[in-house]
Amino acid sequence: MAPRMPERLVDEIFTALDEQTVIVSGTEAAALIVPSLAASLQAVLDQRKILATKIEELLANHSLSKVLTSLPGIGVRTGARILIDVGDGSGFPSAAHLASYAGLAPTTRSSGSSIRGEQPCRRGNKQLKRTFFLSAFAALPDPASRTYYDKKINQGKHHTQAHPCLARRRADVLFAILRDGTFYEPQPTPTG
């Protein structure tokens, strides 16, 4: 279900109940249950809006808020998730440690003397990994992110390979801006 669909769904349920003219067996029971369920859904949606507002306020008041949101593709939700899982980044000695914690570092499959190459990591913090993936996808309109993504595509990688590469690169950039406490500044791309 799309994130914004439940609000429309509640309205459609109440409209359908008001327009209902056919009476079948169980209509009375449905007339009692369905409005109650729709009202419960509306209450959950209202709570969700209140929480979203509080999260936005907390993020806006955090000292790293402006640093985080300076990175293209990082908004309120992704910024809040990063603050929850990464904090100021001081718990990670390097960007590689952060990427490994997030499950963005590739792993090598091997058995005995047989090495079968790299594959995506199935370990790590799944919510943080998802956050990096979402922010990488949202950052594709950014020229620096698009250039890096297109470079990976031109190297013969498919989207399902280039997208994790971009997410991993963003983990490196995020680590650097958190470590230095500086705003994101895209580096000029070399020409030639």
C-alpha positions in Angstrom: 0.0 0.0 0.0 1.3 3.4 -1.0 2.3 5.7 2.0 -0.4 8.2 1.2 -3.1 5.7 0.2 -4.6 5.0 3.7 -5.9 8.6 4.0 -7.8 8.2 0.7 -8.9 4.7 1.7 -10.6 6.0 4.8 -12.6 8.6 2.8 -13.5 5.9 0.2 -14.8 3.6 3.0 -17.1 6.2 4.5 -18.3 7.3 1.0 -19.1 3.7 0.1 -20.9 3.1 3.4 -23.0 6.2 2.8 -23.9 5.2 -0.8 -24.7 1.6 0.0 -28.2 0.6 -1.0 -28.1 -3.2 -1.4 -28.8 -5.2 1.8 -27.3 -8.7 2.0 -26.8 -11.0 4.8 -24.2 -9.7 7.2 -24.9 -6.0 6.3 -25.8 -5.2 9.8 -22.6 -6.7 11.2 -20.6 -4.9 8.6 -22.4 -1.7 9.4 -21.1 -2.0 12.9 -17.6 -3.2 12.2 -16.4 -1.3 9.1 -17.0 2.2 10.5 -15.1 1.2 13.6 -12.2 -0.1 11.6 -12.2 3.0 9.5 -12.2 5.2 12.6 -9.3 3.2 14.0 -7.4 3.6 10.8 -8.0 7.4 10.9 -6.8 7.5 14.5 -3.6 5.7 13.5 -3.1 8.1 10.6 -3.6 11.1 13.0 -1.0 9.7 15.4 1.4 9.1 12.5 1.0 12.8 11.5 1.7 13.9 15.1 4.8 11.7 15.3 6.0 12.9 11.9 5.7 16.5 13.1 7.6 15.7 16.3 10.4 13.9 14.4 10.7 16.9 12.1 11.0 19.2 15.1 13.6 17.0 16.8 15.7 16.7 13.6 15.5 20.5 13.0 16.8 21.1 16.6 19.6 18.6 16.3 23.1 20.1 15.8 23.9 17.9 12.9 20.5 18.5 11.1 21.9 21.0 8.6 25.0 18.9 7.9 22.9 15.8 7.2 20.3 17.5 5.0 23.0 19.2 3.0 23.7 15.8 1.4 21.3 15.4 -1.6 18.8 12.7 -1.0 18.7 13.1 2.8 15.4 14.4 4.1 13.6 14.3 7.4 13.0 10.5 7.5 16.4 9.4 6.2 18.1 12.1 8.4 16.3 10.9 11.5 17.2 7.2 10.7 20.8 8.1 10.2 20.9 10.0 13.5 19.3 7.1 15.3 21.8 4.5 13.9 24.9 6.5 13.3 24.7 9.5 15.5 27.7 11.8 15.0 29.7 9.0 13.4 32.3 8.9 16.2 31.5 5.3 16.9 33.0 4.3 13.6 36.8 4.4 13.1 36.5 4.7 9.3 34.0 4.9 6.5 34.5 1.3 5.7 33.4 0.4 9.3 30.2 2.5 8.8 29.6 0.8 5.4 30.1 -2.7 7.0 27.7 -1.8 9.8 25.1 -0.7 7.3 25.6 -3.9 5.2 26.9 -2.0 2.2 30.3 -3.6 2.1 30.4 -6.5 -0.4 31.4 -10.0 0.8 33.5 -12.5 -0.9 32.1 -16.0 -1.3 34.7 -18.7 -0.7 34.8 -22.3 0.3 38.2 -23.9 0.8 40.4 -22.7 -2.0 37.5 -21.7 -4.2 36.7 -18.0 -4.4 33.5 -17.2 -6.2 33.6 -13.4 -6.3 31.7 -10.7 -4.4 28.1 -10.6 -3.6 25.9 -8.2 -1.7 26.1 -8.4 2.1 23.1 -9.9 3.8 24.2 -8.8 7.2 24.3 -5.4 8.9 21.7 -2.9 10.0 18.9 -3.5 7.5 17.1 -0.3 8.3 20.2 1.8 7.8 21.0 -0.1 4.6 17.5 0.7 3.4 18.0 4.4 4.3 21.2 4.5 2.3 19.4 2.9 -0.7 16.5 5.3 -0.5 18.8 8.3 -0.2 20.9 7.1 -3.1 17.8 6.7 -5.3 16.6 10.1 -4.2 20.0 11.6 -5.0 20.1 10.5 -8.6 19.0 13.9 -9.9 22.0 15.4 -8.2 24.8 15.9 -10.8 27.6 14.4 -8.7 25.5 11.3 -7.8 24.3 10.9 -11.3 27.8 11.1 -12.7 29.0 8.4 -10.3 26.0 6.2 -11.1 26.5 6.7 -14.8 30.2 5.8 -14.5 29.2 2.5 -12.9 26.7 1.8 -15.6 29.3 2.6 -18.3 31.6 0.1 -16.5 29.0 -2.6 -17.5 27.1 -2.7 -14.2 23.3 -3.0 -14.2 21.1 -0.7 -12.1 20.9 -3.4 -9.4 24.7 -3.3 -9.1 25.3 0.5 -9.7 22.7 1.6 -7.1 24.4 -0.2 -4.2 27.7 1.2 -5.4 26.2 4.7 -5.1 24.8 3.9 -1.7 28.3 2.7 -0.5 29.9 5.9 -1.9 27.3 8.0 0.0 28.3 6.2 3.2 31.8 7.4 2.6 30.7 10.9 2.0 28.3 10.9 5.0 31.2 9.6 7.2 33.4 12.5 6.0 30.9 15.2 6.6 29.9 13.9 10.0 33.6 13.5 11.0 34.5 17.0 9.9 31.1 18.6 10.8 31.1 20.3 7.4 28.3 20.7 4.8 28.3 18.6 1.7 30.1 20.2 -1.2 30.1 18.3 -4.5 33.6 17.8 -5.9 34.0 19.0 -9.5 34.0 16.1 -11.8 37.2 15.7 -13.8 36.9 16.3 -17.5 38.8 14.6 -20.2 
